Amino acid sequence: MIANTPPPPYYAVIFTSLRTEGDDGYGSMSEEMAELAIQQPGYLGIESARNEIGITVSFWRSLDDIKNWKANSRHLVAQKTGRDKWYEHYKVRICKVERDYEF
């Protein structure tokens, strides 16, 4: 589903990843993080796709909201477990959305 974001400006966190083999709790943690993110101040939506490379883009009202989400205690557990078990490689990019349009 395409996120219903407000008029710009807002911010996007682009998380691109290469997974390790197997699930080992990844699916349940992914669902938990999606549910938890919705409850965070400044959360605007999420879009995600996975093939060989996974790309998840979350949208946020401000850089402070992104910083607070990154520091969330349960999210910190997911980040550490991701580095230890689930990801072969990942990259995070944070961008300011200055313009958007749709069809």
C-alpha positions as CSV (number, residue, x, y, z in Angstrom):
1,M,0.0,0.0,0.0
2,I,1.2,3.5,-0.7
3,A,1.4,5.7,2.4
4,N,-1.0,8.6,2.6
5,T,1.5,11.4,3.5
6,P,0.7,15.0,4.2
7,P,1.8,17.9,2.0
8,P,5.6,18.4,2.2
9,P,7.9,19.1,3.8
10,Y,8.3,15.9,5.8
11,Y,11.1,13.3,6.1
12,A,11.7,9.8,4.8
13,V,13.9,7.1,6.3
14,I,15.0,4.7,3.6
15,F,16.2,1.3,4.9
16,T,17.8,-0.9,2.3
17,S,18.9,-4.4,3.3
18,L,20.3,-7.8,2.3
19,R,18.9,-10.5,4.5
20,T,20.6,-13.6,5.9
21,E,19.0,-17.0,5.3
22,G,15.9,-18.1,7.3
23,D,13.5,-16.2,9.5
24,D,14.7,-16.8,13.1
25,G,12.0,-14.4,14.5
26,Y,12.4,-11.8,11.8
27,G,8.8,-11.9,10.7
28,S,7.3,-11.4,14.1
29,M,9.7,-8.7,15.0
30,S,9.0,-6.9,11.7
31,E,5.3,-7.0,12.5
32,E,5.9,-5.7,16.0
33,M,8.0,-2.8,14.8
34,A,5.4,-1.8,12.2
35,E,2.7,-1.8,15.0
36,L,5.0,0.1,17.4
37,A,6.0,2.7,14.8
38,I,2.4,3.7,14.2
39,Q,2.2,4.7,17.9
40,Q,5.2,7.0,17.7
41,P,4.7,10.8,17.6
42,G,5.4,12.1,14.1
43,Y,4.9,8.8,12.3
44,L,3.3,9.4,8.9
45,G,3.4,6.0,7.2
46,I,5.5,3.2,5.7
47,E,6.1,1.5,2.3
48,S,8.0,-1.7,2.0
49,A,9.1,-4.2,-0.7
50,R,11.5,-7.2,-0.7
51,N,13.0,-9.3,-3.4
52,E,16.7,-10.0,-3.2
53,I,17.1,-6.5,-1.8
54,G,14.6,-5.2,0.8
55,I,13.6,-1.5,0.8
56,T,11.5,0.0,3.5
57,V,10.7,3.7,3.6
58,S,9.1,5.2,6.7
59,F,7.8,8.8,6.7
60,W,8.1,11.2,9.6
61,R,7.1,14.7,10.5
62,S,10.5,15.8,11.8
63,L,14.2,14.8,12.3
64,D,13.5,14.7,16.1
65,D,10.7,12.2,15.6
66,I,13.1,10.0,13.6
67,K,15.7,10.3,16.4
68,N,13.2,9.4,19.0
69,W,12.1,6.3,17.0
70,K,15.7,5.2,16.6
71,A,16.1,5.5,20.4
72,N,12.9,3.6,21.3
73,S,14.0,0.7,23.7
74,R,12.2,-2.0,21.8
75,H,13.4,-0.7,18.4
76,L,17.0,-0.8,19.9
77,V,16.5,-4.5,20.5
78,A,15.4,-5.0,16.9
79,Q,18.3,-3.0,15.6
80,K,20.8,-5.1,17.6
81,T,19.2,-8.4,16.6
82,G,19.2,-7.3,13.0
83,R,22.9,-6.7,13.1
84,D,23.6,-10.0,14.9
85,K,21.2,-12.3,13.0
86,W,19.0,-11.0,10.2
87,Y,21.0,-8.7,8.0
88,E,24.1,-9.4,5.9
89,H,24.3,-5.7,5.0
90,Y,22.0,-2.7,5.4
91,K,22.1,1.1,4.7
92,V,20.0,3.9,6.1
93,R,19.3,7.1,4.3
94,I,17.4,10.0,5.8
95,C,15.9,12.5,3.3
96,K,13.8,15.6,3.4
97,V,10.8,15.3,1.1
98,E,10.3,18.8,-0.5
99,R,7.9,17.8,-3.2
100,D,5.6,14.9,-4.0
101,Y,2.8,14.2,-6.5
102,E,0.7,11.2,-7.5
103,F,-1.5,9.7,-10.1
